[in-house]
Amino acid sequence: MQHSGRVAGGDINFTFNNSVDDISYDVNTGLMAILTGYTSSLVSVQGINAVGGSSQTLEIPNNNDQTVATNTAISNMVFTWGGTATDASVVGIPALGIDFVKDIPNKTITVSGTPTGNVNFTITTSGTSGTSVSGSGTISILGLPSGDEIHNFTATGLNSTFYTFTSANINSTAGNTTYDGLTLTARLKIESATLITYSTLAESTLTLVFDPTFNGMIKLNGVNYTAASGIVVIPSLPAGNYSITKNNTTNLFYIKTAYSTLSSNIFNKDDLTLYPNPVTNILYFNAPSSLNIEKIEVYDITGRLMNTGKLNENELDLSNLIKGNYIIKIYCLEGIISKKIIKN
């Protein structure tokens, strides 16, 4: 205990710019570069027995997690297998503009392309001896949404980092309506000069909540949409720039841009939860019905495949595993989700 901890407090020192970072949801490129380039110098942990490595090997490039701007190609990722491994397979690609080339003589898999959405993939070795070893990669488009954008005028007035309000005025007379479990009172006056603009990088559904008695029309990019009991829902809007303007006079309480996050590998990984964590024997899954799970794989922290199976009524038996840290990989039609768990 006297000598526990890391010299100088750790391997990474980074200072955030609070005035910028506290209000930004963008990837911090400086911190990302440090983290993706980090290699641990840890040799051993006292009291923990080392797990024997496999005679199969997989060399994972240090650029296997990349974030690029829209319409920008990734840097090639080259995975190299060796040892007793005689081949390697790829799951998750080709997809969304990302593909791979396998070079068997040189034992490499090269991943390349220009992504049109977020992509996750896994490469797994195979051979006649030794245990399979896996490595994964993630490709993200900078700014691509992973969750819905909601603006509630009762909660935040005219302050928004997503929607822009021009010539906008809050009605001095409060209203009253409910939506999605919320009680809404503050409302924006939809007047001739009122303009609401926003931009999306993925397909979305727009929901607008007006006065509950409003059955008139509102314009989105100059097209009229009719409210039903104060609600307008416009589905399947492609990525692009949008403007909301007046047709009929009314008041707006709430705006929601909901992304089609469970299609084409663009989905919110937090929609799937695992519990309890730490787990003793049975791990339970809480997954949306729209998520098409194909198989589950459990890896130890060395990358060794420990368990493979399908969910049995949203639960997975892990009683055969020893205590330690593991990675659960959930393979879906929509992509791959990785979750870390602790086994007690």
C-alpha positions in Angstrom: 0.0 0.0 0.0 2.9 2.3 0.7 4.0 2.3 -2.9 0.7 1.9 -4.6 -0.4 4.3 -7.4 1.5 5.6 -10.4 4.5 7.9 -10.5 3.6 11.5 -10.8 -0.1 10.6 -10.6 -0.4 8.7 -13.9 0.7 8.5 -17.5 -1.5 11.2 -19.0 -1.7 14.9 -18.1 -4.2 17.1 -19.9 -5.6 20.5 -19.0 -9.1 21.3 -20.2 -10.1 24.8 -21.4 -13.2 25.1 -19.3 -14.5 28.2 -21.2 -14.6 26.1 -24.4 -14.9 22.5 -23.4 -17.7 22.9 -20.8 -20.1 24.1 -23.4 -19.0 21.9 -26.4 -20.2 18.4 -27.3 -17.5 18.1 -30.0 -14.7 15.6 -29.8 -11.7 17.2 -28.0 -9.1 16.5 -30.7 -6.1 17.1 -28.4 -7.3 14.7 -25.8 -8.4 12.2 -28.4 -4.9 12.2 -29.9 -3.3 11.5 -26.5 -5.7 8.7 -25.7 -5.5 6.9 -29.1 -1.7 7.2 -29.1 -1.3 5.9 -25.5 0.5 2.6 -24.9 0.6 1.3 -21.3 3.9 0.5 -19.8 2.3 -1.6 -17.1 4.2 -4.9 -16.5 2.2 -6.7 -13.8 -0.2 -6.3 -10.9 0.8 -7.9 -7.6 -1.6 -10.6 -6.5 -3.2 -11.2 -9.9 -2.1 -14.3 -11.9 -1.2 -13.6 -15.5 -3.4 -15.2 -18.1 -1.5 -17.3 -20.6 -1.6 -15.7 -24.1 -2.6 -17.5 -27.2 -0.1 -18.8 -29.8 -2.3 -16.9 -32.4 -1.5 -13.2 -32.6 -3.2 -10.1 -34.1 -1.4 -6.8 -34.4 -3.9 -4.0 -34.0 -2.9 -0.6 -35.6 -2.8 2.4 -33.3 -5.3 4.2 -35.6 -8.1 1.6 -35.2 -10.4 4.3 -33.7 -10.9 7.2 -36.0 -13.2 10.3 -36.2 -13.4 12.1 -39.6 -15.3 15.0 -41.0 -18.2 14.4 -43.4 -17.2 13.1 -46.8 -13.6 12.5 -45.6 -11.8 9.2 -46.1 -10.3 7.5 -43.1 -6.6 6.6 -42.9 -6.0 3.0 -43.8 -6.1 0.6 -40.9 -3.8 -2.4 -41.3 -4.4 -5.4 -39.1 -1.7 -8.2 -39.2 -2.2 -11.7 -38.0 0.6 -14.2 -37.1 1.8 -16.9 -34.8 -0.3 -20.1 -35.4 -3.1 -18.1 -36.9 -3.7 -19.1 -40.6 -6.5 -16.7 -41.4 -8.7 -13.9 -40.1 -12.4 -13.0 -40.5 -14.1 -9.6 -40.4 -17.5 -8.8 -39.0 -19.3 -5.4 -39.4 -17.9 -4.4 -42.7 -18.3 -3.8 -45.6 -20.8 -1.2 -44.5 -21.6 2.5 -45.0 -18.7 3.2 -47.3 -16.1 1.2 -45.4 -14.6 -2.0 -46.9 -11.5 -4.2 -46.4 -9.0 -6.1 -48.4 -7.5 -9.3 -47.2 -3.9 -10.1 -48.2 -3.3 -13.8 -47.2 0.4 -14.0 -48.3 1.2 -11.0 -46.1 -1.4 -11.9 -43.4 -2.9 -8.5 -43.4 -6.4 -6.9 -43.5 -6.5 -3.3 -44.7 -9.6 -1.3 -43.8 -10.3 1.8 -45.9 -13.1 4.0 -47.3 -15.1 7.2 -46.8 -17.8 6.6 -44.2 -21.4 7.6 -44.6 -22.3 6.7 -41.0 -20.7 5.4 -37.8 -19.1 2.0 -38.2 -17.9 -0.7 -35.8 -16.1 -3.8 -36.8 -14.2 -6.8 -35.4 -11.4 -8.9 -36.8 -10.9 -12.4 -35.4 -8.0 -14.8 -36.1 -8.4 -18.5 -36.8 -6.1 -21.5 -37.0 -5.6 -25.2 -36.2 -3.9 -24.5 -32.9 -4.1 -21.8 -30.3 -7.1 -19.6 -29.3 -8.6 -17.0 -31.5 -7.7 -13.4 -30.9 -9.9 -10.5 -31.8 -9.3 -6.8 -32.4 -11.9 -4.1 -33.1 -12.2 -0.7 -34.8 -14.5 2.2 -34.7 -15.1 4.9 -37.3 -17.2 7.9 -36.5 -18.2 11.0 -38.4 -17.5 14.2 -36.6 -20.8 15.7 -35.3 -22.9 12.7 -36.3 -25.7 12.5 -33.8 -26.1 9.7 -31.3 -29.1 11.0 -29.4 -32.2 13.1 -29.9 -32.2 16.9 -29.9 -34.9 18.3 -27.7 -35.8 21.9 -26.9 -38.3 22.7 -24.1 -39.0 26.4 -23.9 -40.3 26.0 -20.3 -36.9 24.7 -19.3 -34.4 26.7 -21.3 -36.2 29.6 -22.9 -34.5 30.7 -26.2 -31.1 29.1 -25.3 -30.2 26.2 -27.5 -26.9 24.9 -29.0 -28.8 23.1 -31.8 -31.8 25.2 -32.8 -31.3 28.9 -33.8 -34.1 31.3 -33.0 -34.4 34.5 -35.0 -37.0 37.3 -34.4 -38.3 35.1 -31.6 -40.5 36.2 -28.7 -41.7 34.2 -25.7 -45.5 34.8 -25.1 -45.9 36.9 -21.9 -49.0 34.8 -21.2 -48.2 31.3 -20.1 -50.0 28.3 -21.6 -50.4 24.8 -20.4 -50.0 21.4 -22.1 -48.3 18.1 -21.5 -46.1 16.0 -23.8 -43.8 13.0 -23.2 -44.4 13.3 -19.4 -43.5 17.0 -19.3 -45.7 19.8 -18.2 -45.1 22.7 -20.6 -46.0 26.3 -19.9 -43.6 28.7 -21.7 -44.3 29.1 -25.4 -42.8 30.7 -28.4 -45.0 33.0 -30.4 -45.1 31.9 -34.0 -45.3 35.3 -35.8 -44.6 36.4 -39.4 -41.0 37.2 -38.6 -40.3 34.1 -36.5 -37.6 31.8 -37.9 -36.3 28.6 -36.4 -33.3 27.0 -38.2 -31.3 23.8 -37.6 -29.1 21.3 -39.5 -28.9 17.5 -39.3 -26.3 15.0 -40.5 -28.6 12.0 -40.4 -32.3 11.1 -41.2 -34.6 12.3 -38.5 -38.2 12.8 -37.4 -39.4 16.3 -36.3 -42.0 16.7 -33.6 -43.5 20.1 -32.8 -45.9 20.7 -29.8 -48.2 23.7 -30.1 -51.2 25.0 -28.2 -53.4 21.9 -27.6 -56.3 23.4 -29.6 -54.2 24.2 -32.6 -55.2 22.4 -35.8 -53.7 24.8 -38.3 -50.5 24.6 -40.4 -46.8 25.3 -39.9 -44.2 25.5 -42.6 -41.0 23.5 -42.8 -38.7 24.6 -45.6 -41.8 26.3 -47.2 -44.0 23.2 -47.1 -47.2 23.2 -45.0 -47.8 20.6 -42.4 -51.1 20.4 -40.5 -51.3 19.9 -36.7 -53.6 17.5 -35.0 -54.6 18.6 -31.5 -51.5 20.8 -31.3 -49.0 18.1 -32.5 -47.1 18.0 -35.8 -44.9 14.9 -36.6 -42.8 14.9 -39.8 -41.0 11.6 -40.3 -38.1 10.5 -42.5 -36.5 13.9 -43.0 -33.1 13.5 -44.8 -30.0 15.1 -43.5 -29.9 18.8 -44.4 -30.7 22.3 -43.4 -34.2 23.1 -42.1 -36.2 26.2 -41.3 -39.5 26.4 -39.5 -41.8 29.4 -40.3 -45.3 30.6 -39.7 -48.4 29.7 -41.7 -51.1 30.2 -39.1 -50.6 32.1 -35.8 -50.0 29.8 -32.8 -47.6 29.2 -29.9 -44.8 26.5 -29.8 -43.9 24.7 -26.5 -41.5 22.0 -27.6 -39.3 20.8 -30.5 -37.8 17.4 -30.9 -35.5 16.1 -33.6 -35.3 12.3 -33.2 -32.7 10.5 -35.3 -33.3 7.1 -36.9 -30.5 5.8 -34.6 -31.2 2.1 -35.0 -30.5 1.8 -38.7 -27.5 1.7 -41.0 -25.1 1.3 -38.0 -26.2 4.7 -36.6 -27.6 4.0 -33.2 -27.2 5.1 -29.6 -25.3 2.4 -27.8 -26.8 3.6 -24.5 -30.2 2.3 -25.7 -28.9 -1.1 -24.7 -28.1 -1.7 -21.0 -26.5 -4.6 -19.1 -27.1 -5.2 -15.4 -26.1 -5.9 -12.8 -22.6 -4.7 -13.3 -20.6 -6.0 -11.4 -22.3 -9.4 -12.1 -22.2 -12.6 -10.2 -23.8 -15.2 -12.5 -26.6 -14.0 -14.7 -26.2 -10.9 -16.8 -29.4 -9.3 -18.0 -29.9 -7.3 -21.2 -32.4 -4.4 -21.6 -32.6 -3.8 -25.3 -35.1 -2.0 -27.5 -37.3 -4.3 -29.5 -36.0 -2.7 -32.8 -32.5 -3.9 -32.1 -31.8 -7.2 -34.0 -29.3 -9.1 -31.9 -27.6 -11.9 -33.7 -25.0 -13.2 -31.2 -23.1 -12.4 -28.1 -19.4 -12.8 -27.5 -17.5 -12.5 -24.2 -13.7 -11.6 -24.2 -11.2 -11.3 -21.4 -9.0 -8.3 -21.2 -6.3 -10.0 -23.2 -8.7 -10.3 -26.2 -9.3 -14.1 -25.7 -12.8 -15.3 -26.7 -14.4 -16.8 -23.6 -18.0 -17.4 -24.4 -20.3 -17.2 -27.4 -24.1 -17.5 -27.5 -27.4 -16.0 -28.1 -29.6 -14.3 -25.5 -32.0 -16.5 -23.7 -34.9 -14.3 -22.8 -32.6 -11.3 -22.4 -30.1 -13.0 -20.1 -26.6 -14.5 -20.4 -25.2 -17.1 -18.0 -21.6 -16.1 -16.9 -21.3 -18.4 -14.0 -18.4 -20.3 -15.7 -16.2 -17.3 -15.8 -13.6 -16.5 -13.1 -13.6 -13.1 -11.4 -12.2 -10.3 -13.5 -12.9 -7.7 -16.2 -14.5 -8.7 -19.5 -15.8 -7.1 -22.7 -19.2 -8.1 -24.0 -19.7 -7.7 -27.8 -23.2 -7.7 -29.0 -23.5 -8.3 -32.8 -26.6 -6.8 -34.3 -27.9 -6.3 -37.8 -27.3 -2.6 -37.1 -23.7 -2.9 -36.0 -21.6 -4.0 -33.0 -22.0 -2.8 -29.5 -19.2 -3.3 -26.9 -19.7 -3.1 -23.2 -17.3 -3.6 -20.3 -18.4 -5.6 -17.3 -16.9 -6.9 -14.0 -17.4 -10.5 -12.9 -17.5 -11.0 -9.1 
